[in-house]
Amino acid sequence: MYLVHLVVSRPGDALLPAEIKQMLEATAPDVLEHVSVHLQSRPDPVIGLFLRVASLNEAESTAEQIWVRAAAACPQLAEWCLRRAEAPLMHYELD
């Protein structure tokens, strides 16, 4: 399973629709396990997608496809711009 962050930019001071999770789930393939929305992220909102796929490349491309499908199906997302679809890098220190 992979976590991919979608970083989206807003048009003006628009807010993501309250039902963004449902919009993404409705257009996603069965590999989507969970959606987590982080509206407080700055400068742009971040949407976390947990995906059951075989590779990191597949996870990132699937996440981008999910966004594209949702934006095409939901007029509320039409003006939003996908900035990045990538797995977050975690810093890990050994003691």
Buried (B, 14 or more C-beta within 10 A) or exposed (E): EBBBBBBBEBEEEEEBBEEBBEBBBEBBEEBBEEBEBEEEEEEBBBBBBBBEBEEEEEBBBBBBBBBBBBBEEBEBBEEBEBEBBBBEEEEEEEE
